[in-house]
Each structure stands twice: as C-alpha cells, then as structure tokens.
C-alpha cells in the first residue's frame, strides 16, 4: 500500500481499475519466481508470440543465452498464472537490495486484461515485501515505467581497452 500511496491519485485509480478488470476477465493472479525449464519455456513462447521486433528478438541463439543466465547467473523468471495457466512473465535479476527487470512478455489472448501491468505491479509489491530497496526497470523511457513510479537515474558508460 505504501508504494500505491506514493503514486499520483489518477495513477492509483488506473492501477486499481486494471487490477479489477484483470481479475474479472481472467481470475485471481499468482506470481511465482522460478528457475525451472517450464517457466522459462512459457516466457520464451510468450516473447516469441509478441508483435514485430520483440517477437523476432528471441532467436534460438538468444534462447540459449537466456537459459544460460537462468542456470548460471542468478537470473529468474517471474511468472503470473491464473488457474495454472501462464499469462505474463518477466526475466530479471535480484541482488541484495534490488530487482533488475530485463524483459517481459504476456500471452496475447490476455492482452485486453493488461497482464503486463499486472505482472509489474505484483513484482513491485513483492519486491517491497521482500525488503528490496529498489525496483530497477533498467534502460528505456517507456511511459508505463513512469506510470508505475519510475524515476530517472543517471547512468555512466565505461569503455576500456586491453593492452
């Protein structure tokens, strides 16, 4: 509730409305952080079914790369299911004080119920409950990030050369 209270009144109302619409259309969501092949394959399938560039991004080579991160680099899949069926998923990393959202996707059949927003809201709430200090959307200035409370942070690029 503290996070929701930090949002402007219009954004809080919009988020509550989307949550009600999601539940009315699909049912009660369950968010799970998983590192198993089944959750990973659900994420890949939803990603590939995305329109345009996003769907084409997930080549077989990228799939192997992402799976290596899940199995070796503290990455995981956050999966939202309704009655056991996946409707949205995120690929992210967690360290001692932050969650870093790298990518997300949702089931096209659920798009009218705003599954991507529901996924992110549930992840933000869980991150707060877990005591994380930051939910980092990483690079990009997409409007949905700001609607959920994102603030810009300066980034630096370091480049170097080996002798």
C-alpha positions as MATLAB code, in Angstrom:
seq = 'XXXXXXXXXXXXXXXXXXXXXXXXXXXXXXXXXXXXXXXXXXXXXXXXXXXXXXXXXXXXXXXXXXXXXXXXXXXXXXXXXXXXXXXXXXXXXXXXXXXXXXXXXXXXXXXXXXXXXXXXXXXXXXXXXXXXXXXXXXXXXXXXXXXXXXXXXXXXXXXXXXX';
ca = [
       0.000    0.000    0.000;
       2.897    2.412    0.627;
       4.018    2.093   -2.988;
       0.486    2.558   -4.277;
       0.087    5.570   -1.996;
       3.211    7.131   -3.479;
       1.626    7.247   -6.927;
      -0.499   10.212   -8.018;
      -4.233    9.744   -7.399;
      -5.021    9.251  -11.100;
      -2.355    6.525  -11.428;
      -3.566    4.735   -8.270;
      -7.115    4.740   -9.620;
      -5.931    3.475  -13.021;
      -3.914    0.662  -11.438;
      -6.791   -0.435   -9.186;
      -9.149   -0.395  -12.177;
      -6.738   -2.520  -14.228;
      -6.368   -4.968  -11.344;
     -10.172   -5.341  -11.049;
     -10.504   -5.749  -14.808;
      -7.765   -8.397  -14.817;
      -9.438  -10.402  -12.035;
     -12.884  -10.053  -13.625;
     -11.614  -11.164  -17.042;
      -9.126  -13.882  -16.115;
      -9.283  -14.668  -12.409;
      -7.009  -14.192   -9.414;
      -3.311  -13.941  -10.410;
      -0.486  -15.883   -8.781;
       3.091  -14.565   -9.058;
       5.944  -17.056   -8.676;
       9.705  -16.563   -9.008;
      11.003  -19.650  -10.788;
      14.172  -21.031  -12.340;
      12.746  -24.157  -13.957;
      12.535  -25.081  -17.637;
       8.707  -24.987  -17.720;
       8.547  -21.337  -16.578;
      11.392  -20.435  -18.922;
       9.628  -22.027  -21.897;
       6.420  -20.154  -21.036;
       8.408  -16.880  -21.083;
      10.033  -17.784  -24.419;
       6.697  -18.742  -26.013;
       5.038  -15.502  -24.903;
       8.041  -13.479  -26.047;
       8.062  -15.111  -29.478;
       4.338  -14.517  -29.919;
       4.886  -10.762  -29.452;
       4.407   -8.448  -32.393;
       7.184   -7.064  -34.596;
      10.762   -6.681  -33.309;
      10.118   -8.065  -29.831;
       8.958  -11.409  -31.204;
      11.839  -11.643  -33.688;
      14.405  -10.851  -30.976;
      14.015  -14.257  -29.324;
      16.027  -16.394  -31.733;
      17.232  -19.881  -30.824;
      20.630  -18.360  -30.006;
      19.061  -15.769  -27.665;
      17.013  -18.511  -26.019;
      20.209  -20.465  -25.253;
      21.845  -17.291  -23.903;
      18.890  -16.506  -21.624;
      18.746  -20.102  -20.356;
      22.467  -19.931  -19.507;
      21.747  -16.808  -17.442;
      18.916  -18.552  -15.592;
      21.074  -21.555  -14.781;
      24.329  -19.710  -14.026;
      23.841  -16.022  -13.236;
      21.135  -15.509  -10.608;
      18.509  -14.694  -13.228;
      14.977  -15.989  -12.878;
      11.555  -15.963  -14.442;
       8.723  -14.241  -12.627;
       5.593  -15.955  -13.874;
       1.991  -14.832  -13.429;
      -0.506  -17.633  -13.773;
      -4.262  -17.792  -13.463;
      -5.679  -21.209  -12.587;
      -2.332  -22.742  -13.562;
      -2.144  -21.052  -16.988;
       0.706  -18.603  -17.698;
      -0.472  -15.122  -18.704;
       2.680  -12.997  -18.208;
       6.356  -13.485  -17.434;
       9.461  -11.439  -16.743;
      13.162  -12.189  -16.996;
      15.038  -10.471  -14.182;
      17.923  -10.478  -11.743;
      17.879   -9.917   -7.978;
      20.752   -8.929   -5.732;
      20.833   -7.975   -2.062;
      18.858   -4.749   -2.426;
      17.284   -4.554   -5.895;
      15.376   -6.333   -8.611;
      16.524   -5.575  -12.160;
      13.834   -6.135  -14.783;
      15.392   -7.102  -18.090;
      12.480   -8.204  -20.253;
       8.853   -9.241  -20.065;
       6.119  -10.728  -22.216;
       2.490  -11.713  -21.945;
       0.008  -14.079  -23.551;
      -1.690  -12.378  -26.485;
      -5.085  -13.874  -25.574;
      -4.957  -11.959  -22.279;
      -3.924   -8.572  -23.688;
      -7.273   -6.844  -23.007;
      -6.782   -7.503  -19.276;
      -3.421   -5.638  -19.066;
      -1.361   -8.674  -17.999;
       1.940   -6.798  -18.360;
       0.872   -4.089  -15.929;
      -0.494   -6.715  -13.525;
       2.832   -8.582  -13.707;
       4.834   -5.450  -12.911;
       2.529   -4.318  -10.101;
       2.746   -7.748   -8.461;
       6.537   -7.784   -8.854;
       6.892   -4.307   -7.332;
       4.666   -5.271   -4.392;
       6.623   -8.484   -3.804;
       9.948   -6.634   -4.035;
       8.765   -4.268   -1.295;
       7.522   -7.186    0.822;
      10.931   -8.860    0.366;
      12.678   -5.744    1.691;
      14.343   -4.733   -1.558;
      15.233   -1.045   -1.715;
      14.863   -0.656   -5.470;
      12.920   -1.997   -8.439;
      15.036   -1.099  -11.456;
      13.362   -1.010  -14.882;
      16.846   -0.656  -16.398;
      17.320    1.254  -19.645;
      14.465    2.908  -21.506;
      11.991    5.699  -21.052;
       8.735    3.935  -21.870;
       5.709    5.662  -20.343;
       4.426    2.586  -18.487;
       7.539    2.728  -16.282;
       6.773    6.271  -15.149;
       3.103    5.400  -14.578;
       4.324    2.796  -12.087;
       6.540    5.293  -10.255;
       9.889    5.084  -12.043;
      12.319    7.966  -11.687;
      15.331    8.630  -13.868;
      18.792    7.820  -12.550;
      21.990    8.925  -14.256;
      23.875    6.145  -15.982;
      27.530    6.118  -16.922;
      29.170    4.194  -19.708;
      32.700    2.995  -19.115;
      34.803    1.865  -22.012;
      38.245    0.406  -21.849;
      40.823   -1.371  -23.930;
      43.082   -4.208  -23.113;
      46.726   -3.562  -23.941;
];
